[in-house]
Amino acid sequence: MLIAGYIYKAVHLVLYSTDGLGIQGFVLANFILKYIGEAITTTMLIALSWGWSLTNLKSNRGYIAIGIVVGLINIYSLVVSATQD
Protein backbone atom coordinates (compact mmCIF):
# COMPACT_ATOMS: atom_id res chain seq x y z
CA MET A 1 0.00 0.00 0.00
CA LEU A 2 2.83 2.35 0.76
CA ILE A 3 4.41 1.68 -2.62
CA ALA A 4 1.08 2.28 -4.39
CA GLY A 5 0.65 5.54 -2.48
CA TYR A 6 4.09 6.72 -3.51
CA ILE A 7 3.43 5.74 -7.12
CA TYR A 8 0.25 7.84 -7.11
CA LYS A 9 2.17 10.76 -5.66
CA ALA A 10 4.98 10.39 -8.22
CA VAL A 11 2.50 10.33 -11.11
CA HIS A 12 0.79 13.42 -9.72
CA LEU A 13 4.10 15.26 -9.36
CA VAL A 14 5.21 14.35 -12.89
CA LEU A 15 1.92 15.60 -14.32
CA TYR A 16 2.06 18.66 -12.09
CA SER A 17 5.52 19.53 -13.39
CA THR A 18 4.31 19.34 -16.99
CA ASP A 19 0.89 21.01 -16.89
CA GLY A 20 0.76 22.74 -13.50
CA LEU A 21 -2.41 20.90 -12.46
CA GLY A 22 -1.67 17.27 -11.82
CA ILE A 23 -4.41 14.94 -10.61
CA GLN A 24 -5.74 15.91 -7.19
CA GLY A 25 -7.41 12.51 -6.78
CA PHE A 26 -3.95 10.95 -6.79
CA VAL A 27 -2.94 13.17 -3.86
CA LEU A 28 -5.97 11.93 -1.92
CA ALA A 29 -5.19 8.33 -2.88
CA ASN A 30 -1.63 8.85 -1.64
CA PHE A 31 -2.87 10.12 1.74
CA ILE A 32 -5.33 7.27 2.17
CA LEU A 33 -2.97 4.50 1.09
CA LYS A 34 -0.09 5.95 3.09
CA TYR A 35 -2.02 6.09 6.36
CA ILE A 36 -3.66 2.70 5.87
CA GLY A 37 -0.25 1.18 5.13
CA GLU A 38 1.25 2.82 8.20
CA ALA A 39 -1.66 1.60 10.34
CA ILE A 40 -1.15 -1.96 9.14
CA THR A 41 2.61 -1.74 9.68
CA THR A 42 2.17 -0.31 13.18
CA THR A 43 -0.37 -2.99 14.09
CA MET A 44 1.96 -5.73 12.87
CA LEU A 45 4.95 -4.31 14.77
CA ILE A 46 2.95 -4.08 17.99
CA ALA A 47 1.63 -7.61 17.52
CA LEU A 48 5.15 -8.91 16.93
CA SER A 49 6.53 -7.07 19.94
CA TRP A 50 3.85 -8.65 22.14
CA GLY A 51 4.92 -12.12 21.04
CA TRP A 52 2.60 -12.86 18.13
CA SER A 53 3.80 -15.29 15.52
CA LEU A 54 2.25 -17.83 13.20
CA THR A 55 3.82 -20.74 15.04
CA ASN A 56 3.13 -19.56 18.59
CA LEU A 57 -0.42 -18.28 19.01
CA LYS A 58 -1.11 -17.46 22.65
CA SER A 59 -4.48 -17.05 24.30
CA ASN A 60 -3.52 -13.51 25.41
CA ARG A 61 -4.94 -11.22 22.73
CA GLY A 62 -4.18 -7.88 24.39
CA TYR A 63 -1.85 -6.93 21.58
CA ILE A 64 -4.74 -7.01 19.11
CA ALA A 65 -6.64 -4.32 21.02
CA ILE A 66 -3.53 -2.14 21.28
CA GLY A 67 -2.85 -2.59 17.57
CA ILE A 68 -6.42 -1.58 16.73
CA VAL A 69 -6.18 1.53 18.91
CA VAL A 70 -2.91 2.57 17.27
CA GLY A 71 -4.43 1.93 13.84
CA LEU A 72 -7.41 4.13 14.73
CA ILE A 73 -5.02 6.87 15.85
CA ASN A 74 -3.34 6.69 12.43
CA ILE A 75 -6.72 6.96 10.69
CA TYR A 76 -7.66 9.91 12.92
CA SER A 77 -4.39 11.64 11.98
CA LEU A 78 -5.30 11.08 8.31
CA VAL A 79 -8.60 12.87 8.81
CA VAL A 80 -7.01 15.73 10.72
CA SER A 81 -4.23 16.20 8.16
CA ALA A 82 -6.69 16.08 5.25
CA THR A 83 -8.90 18.77 6.80
CA GLN A 84 -5.97 21.11 7.49
CA ASP A 85 -4.89 21.32 3.83
N, C-alpha and C positions, 0 to 999 in steps of 0.2 A: 504494500500500500504506500509505503514511503517512496519507493522508486516511482510508482505511478504518479504520485503527487508532484514529485520533482520533474517528471517528464511533462506534465501539464504546465507547470510553471515555466519550464524551458521553452516550450512551444509558444506560450503567451509572450515571453520576453523576446523571442526571435521575431514574432509577428509585430510586437510593439516597436521594435527597433526599425522595422521596415515601413510600417504605415502609421505609426503613432497611436494606434487604437488597441491592437491586440484583441484578445477574446476574454472578456471579464468573467465568463462562466468558467474558464480554466483556472482563474485565480481562486474562485470559490471552491472548485474541485480540489485544488491544491490544499486549501485550508482544511477542508473536510477530511481528505485522505490522510493528510499529515497528522491531524489530531487523533483520528481513529487508529492509525498505525502506532502512534506514540502511546495511546491508551492500551493497546494490545501488548506492546513491548513492555510497558510498565507492569501490567498485570502478570505477564509471564515471569518477569524478573522477581517480583514479589513472591509469586508461587514457588519459584525455584529456591529463593532464599529461605522460605519456610519449610523446605524439605520435600517439595512435590517432585515426583518423577514418574515415568511410565512404569517402572519396575517396582516401585515402592509406594503404593497408595495407602496412606494412613487414614484412620477414621476422623482425625482432627481436620476440619475443613475451615478453620479460621482464616487461613490465607486467602480463600476464595472471597470472603466478605471484604477483606482489606483490599484485594485487587479490584473488586467492583467499585469500592469507594474511590480509589485512586483513579480508575477509569472515568468515573462520573466527574471527578474534579477536572480531568483533562477535557471532557466534553463541555463542562461549564466554562473553562478558559477559552475554548473555541467560540462559544456564544459571546462572551464578553469581548474578545478581540475582534470578532466580526462586527459587533455593534459600534466599536470605537472608530472604525475606519470611515 
